[in-house]
C-alpha cells in the first residue's frame, strides 16, 4: 500500500498559493546529539536483533500479537508507560514518557504483507508455510521508531527538561488503516508534532504527499444451479463481479487520468459446473485529492449496483479502509533534512556489496542504479520540484490532525521496489538494519531540535493551519465502522 516517502510530493492545490517558507535556523550539532548518535551505534546489535525477530514473525495486519508485544515489553523496560489495545485494536498501543510540553509523537509500524515470504538471501528463496513477508520493511520501521523514542527519553531524563515523548504502535498500515481508528479515537489530541519514517532504497527527507485511498470488498450473491442441466435456474454471482469489473474498466477513460483503480477477485466460485452463488472482488481507488476520490468511488459503487441489477444478483460492500493524502510541512521537513545530512547514508561491507550486486542483477533494464547511492542523501525537494507519489498511507490522516514529517532511508538495495522479494530479503539482514539506525538517529536528532527550539514548532503549526484551513473538520473516509480486524483472514 505504501511507497517510500522520498517519492512523495505536495499537492498542487495546497501549494500554488503558498509562499515558500524561509529555512529555519538550526542549532549546530552539539554534545547532546553526539551522545544520541553514540548510544544508537552502541546498541546496533540489540536493535538489529529485535528487527530480525519481527521479520521472522512476519505477522499480517491486526494479527501482529508477537511483534506488538515485543516492542511493548522493550518500552516498559525503558520506563515508558504503555497503554495496550487502544482504539479497539488488540495490537495497537501508545507508550508515553515524561510530562508537559512539547509533546512529540513517533509512529511505529510492524505488519507484514501477504506472500513475499523469502529468506534473507540475494535470490528468491521461498519460506514454506509462511503466510507473509516484510516486503515493506515494517520490522525495521517499528524498531527504529522505538530506538529513537528511547534516546529521546534518555535525553529528557538526563537533562531534566520538560517534555513528553509518545511512541504509537500502529498495526495494519497495509490496507487496514490502523492509524485512522487511532486518529478517530482522539489519541493524537494534544500532540505538538508527529515524526515518522519509512524503509526505502534511498535516503531523503522531503516535503511530500501521497494519494488518498479508499478500498472495499464487493460481495455478490446469486442462485446456485447445475451449469449444464438447468442453467436457466441459476444467477451467477461471478457474472456480477465480471460485469462490475467491465464497467469500471470502461470508466477509466472518463475519470481524471491520475486516478488509480485496482482490484483482485478474491472468490469466484467452487467448480465450473456449478453456477456460483457467491463471488467477491476487492477494490482499491486512489487520487491525490480526496474529494475527487470520493466522486470516483461513488461511480464504482454505481457500477456494482448496475452489475447486480443486470445479472439478477444482489450486491453489498464493506469499506475496509480509507486514508487521507499526506499534508506535508516544509518547516519540519527542512529540519529533518538537515539532521539526515548530519547522520548521512550507509556504506556496505564487502559481503553486503556482494549481496547488493546480486540483488541488483535481478532488476530489469532501466531499473538498475549504483549501489553506492545508499551512502548519499538526496537534495531537499518541495512540491514544486517533483510529482505526487502513487502510494498511500494512513499517516495521511495523522498529518491532517497534527503537524507531521517523515523521511525514508536506504534499507534496501538502491533500485529495489517496495513490496518485492528483494526488499523483503534486505529487510531481514544487515543492509536493512543499517538503514534502520540511520532513521532512528534522524528521528531522535529532529526531536531534540524541536524540544530545544519551540519556535520551530510554532512555525510548523502556523504553516499546517494555513494549508489545512481554519475551518477543517476531520471525517474519516471509512466512516464510523469498527476496525476491520479480520481483513487479512
C-alpha positions, 0 to 999 in steps of 0.5 A: 500500500505504501511507497517510500516517502522520498517519492512523495510530493505536495499537492498542487492545490495546497501549494500554488498559493503558498509562499515558500517558507524561509529555512529555519535556523538550526542549532549546530550539532552539539554534545547532546546529539553526539551522545544520541548518535553514540548510544544508537551505534552502541546498541546496533546489535540489540536493535538489529536483533529485535528487527530480525525477530519481527521479520521472522514473525512476519505477522499480517495486519491486526494479527501482529500479537508477537511483534506488538508485544515485543516492542511493548515489553522493550518500552516498559523496560525503558520506563515508558508507560504503555497503554495496550489495545487502544482504539479497539485494536488488540495490537495497537498501543501508545507508550508515553514518557515524561510530562508537559510540553512539547509533546512529540509523537513517533509512529511505529509500524510492524505488519507484514504483507501477504506472500513475499515470504523469502529468506534473507538471501540475494535470490528468491528463496521461498519460506514454506508455510509462511503466510507473509513477508516484510516486503515493506520493511515494517520490522525495521520501521517499528524498531527504529521508531522505538530506538529513537523514542528511547534516546529521546527519553534518555535525553529528557531524563538526563537533562531534566527538561520538560517534555513528553515523548509518545511512541504509537504502535500502529498495526495494519498500515497495509490496507487496514488503516490502523492509524485512522481508528487511532486518529478517530479515537482522539489519541493524537489530541494534544500532540505538538508534532508527529515524526515518522519514517519509512524503509526505502532504497534511498535516503531523503527527507522531503516535503511530500504527499501521497494519494488518498485511498479508499478500498472495499470488498464487493460481495455478490450473491446469486442462485446456485444451479447445475451449469449444464442441466438447468442453467436457466435456474441459476444467477451467477454471482461471478457474472456480477463481479465480471460485469462490475469489473467491465464497467469500471474498466470502461470508466477509466477513460472518463475519470481524471487520468491520475486516478488509480483503480485496482482490484483482485477477485478474491472468490469466484466460485467452487467448480465450473459446473456449478453456477456460483452463488457467491463471488467477491472482488476487492477494490482499491481507488486512489487520487491525490485529492480526496474529494475527487476520490470520493466522486470516483468511488461513488461511480464504482459503487454505481457500477456494482449496483448496475452489475447486480441489477443486470445479472439478477444478483444482489450486491453489498460492500464493506469499506475496509479502509480509507486514508487521507493524502499526506499534508506535508510541512516544509518547516519540519521537513527542512529540519529533518533534512538537515539532521539526515545530512548530519547522520548521512547514508550507509556504506556496505561491507564487502559481503553486503556489496556482494549481496547488493550486486546480486540483488541488483542483477535481478532488476530489469533494464532501466531499473538498475542504479549504483549501489553506492547511492545508499551512502548519499542523501538526496537534495531537499525537494518541495512540491514544486520540484517533483510529482505526487507519489502513487502510494498511500498511507494512513499517516495521511490522516495523522498529518491532517490532525497534527503537524507531521514529517517523515523521511525514508532511508536506504534499507534496501538495495538502491533500485529495489521496489517496495513490496518485492522479494528483494526488499523483503530479503534486505529487510531481514539482514544487515543492509536493512538494519543499517538503514534502520539506525540511520532513521532512528538517529534522524528521528531522535536528532529532529526531536531534540531540535524541536524540544530545544527550539519551540519556535520551530514548532510554532512555525510548523503549526502556523504553516499546517493551519494555513494549508489545512484551513481554519475551518477543517473538520476531520471525517474519516473516509471509512466512516464510523465502522469498527476496525476491520480486524479480520481483513487479512483472514 
